[in-house]
Amino acid sequence: MKTCYSCKGRVVKKKINIEINGVVIQNVETEVCERCGEEYFDTPTATFIQNVARFVEKERVGVKTAKPVAV
């Protein structure tokens, strides 16, 4: 049995949904502490989440900085 680094509670495998600035990534495999809710991701999953977050932030900034063009 795996234990949580934070509270020593039991860690179980679970699929969760992650929301990043309005974009939802569904069924992300992770390990979650049953006591405190701490989430643990393997390296490929963490890298994927970081890449999605960067993309979403880049697109969001692009939209915010867009200026109307006279036609």
Secondary structure, DSSP 4 states (H G I P E B T S, - for coil): -EE-TTT--EEEEEEEEEEETTEEEEEEEEEEETTT--EE--HHHHHHHHHHHHHHHHHHHHHHH------
